Amino acid sequence: MTETTRPTPAAIRAFRAENPKMRERDIAARLEISEAALVAAEVGISAIRIDADANRFLERIASLGEVMALSRNESAVHEKIGVYENIKTGVHAAIVLGENIDLRIFPKRWAHAFAVTKTDGDQQKLSLQFFDKAGDAVHKVHLRPDSNVDAYQAMVAELRLDDQSQEFAEDRSGYDNGATDGDVSRDELRDHWSRMTDTHEFFGMLKKLKIGRQEAIRTVGDDYAWKLETGAVAEMMHASVREGLPIMCFVANEGTVQIHSGPIFNVQTMGPWINVMDPTFHLHLRQDHIAEAWAVRKPTKDGHVSSVEAYNAKGEMIIQFFGKRKEGFDERPDWRVIIENLTRTGASVAA
């Protein structure tokens, strides 16, 4: 939509009223606006602009008690019920290492925030919603029946901004990750890959070699990465349930990585979605968005560590799974068995 045809906040609200059953992300897509613009149109009605500073948020959020933390990207929604605990703030990165809520936060990507009140029958649903400068959601907190509403109201009052405008202008500058693929030979990539001693070195290696993640996986050879059928992600989830195997599930966006660590129990398919519906962990994954799935093996000082990674048609990682393990211990053999028996499409491109 051009600037001249962009809907006004009033027009956004009118469209929403005319389509009460349409999901918010679908409304935003139909109107060609961001989700943040949709929320901003309700400022002064059911939304309040608040400070988006991630560290100010983290300094106060534990007071709310049990809540639901939600982080998502276009294809996966990751929800954890618990309390924010063991919090470490920071300018470039912040960490929440709670028993249930486990987050890696990149504060500079948090640009806009709102406290939102929705009415559902006689009930009020309260949430805190955070967005990047492009208007895409980076993190949301939904209050639960046992949440401390007084602490929520106090937090909103403290973080409330003077600017309570309904207008929203998306800014996508700096989001083009461009051509990251450098002129790297397969041998050079394999040399660097083989010398990793920790999975956290992987991103630094990609940056140093100026190669994109998916391109590296496609290139390195099938002793380190092999392509799977796109249905292998669901296959792995069902196998983990059968084996009672604790896994780690990572969903990331521009501002947040949210992690589940532990077993999963209730996996259900509904249309294009595959869902985990456990007491404190909900996952919703669009299987039809998976363009490529890979099994990836990275060397560490404790032996190699295996993951399953799913990518969309743009080459962006949707979701990543590991077998849960403790630092200093070998990867679980039953996780390796699952990974090695997932349905393959054949050898990797570079094999």
Steps between C-alpha positions, in 0.01 A plus 500: 500500500640842409529782749192667348282192538623389841199458729451749781473372858122549475488297179706225665256485791202496262644209300569314823142555620367370168716186526479397867603139437805580287837448672704812566793398281257429216339843544842666490593304187171590330547870576872484412602642836709359782352333806631790710302746285190292570560525875592870482161575343346396834709737716272691732233232459642160591875565475756720677841584356775401745879514500644221283830487692555125547708545813240721671247230417723225641561694822124494572350192337572252782251688720213374281554139610375228266440620145515367146805608299455496123761543228433429136606544144293475183478120520537392863341612828678402825309541828628425850305528826704583809676783678787719385795413723880495497503815287818667376459835327744647248535762230567259214348183639283403795418154631212337687594155629189394687384145553234550232564838337837497323580799277787669318407863439665757272386834651601721208236327287218584742359831371128532583279365777138502612293388795187345351162426658254276318151411615382142459147475640528604863876449508778746432812362332811702579828489312828680434600501134842594359591570137808581295526819294340324201193434713553124528438340839815401690340391830167496683398431857144389570369504854358178647232445766765497775695803371537805724273755332592776747868455409405513133312827543791648698743391229288654224473826695880511542571424134223712346626747237390860451454421131164324469446547126312248289724546197775251421775521238688183414876524454665210321840662453785278613295181468644391168751232590613527139741270323685349793645220291868564449740322272566207731625166375349180631839397639537828691150468642562138604830597664334767713199278572715209614689719749193611695502404866164654596172542310501871592804546273285426194363852452849651535631260239226600254572867561874456454457309175219732382276209414131461576381224731299310242774532238755360747277205578441432132873517426681329786434137402273226631729386780411832667157582349250294305169600349178354637148475369303800627274262695803386702440778754164348596659155482763610754236650732291183502811285555603719796155449654520122454848483653421745784807690383565853634568743219589866453285706266615845383278758327659834413413837351690829467491576874455177693588132510260291710598150611321196633707235680339173601278222371191560288184294536198614300574554129202565274457599136228746401497602135844634405597536868676248719449586865643410838229550763666423834419656838778762493616485136302572185656495154322576172702432184387555140625186326403640159753782553791255524687515170806305621580290808853397597674285754813684609801369691741736678821400679540594868749412771242243619465335159269601219158653566209439262211730414197510272448833323211618283526784247238697310503586130704816572776293661415620851509251786151440639582267787785293643504189722772333706497211741522637854840440655715636780819693426798267531302188409469310174189540290234243584531191278120468470484854352767405247303191405191712434698751290678235296176320420300799380388482137768648274463654157848372412850637539563872552556723198876496542538127552 
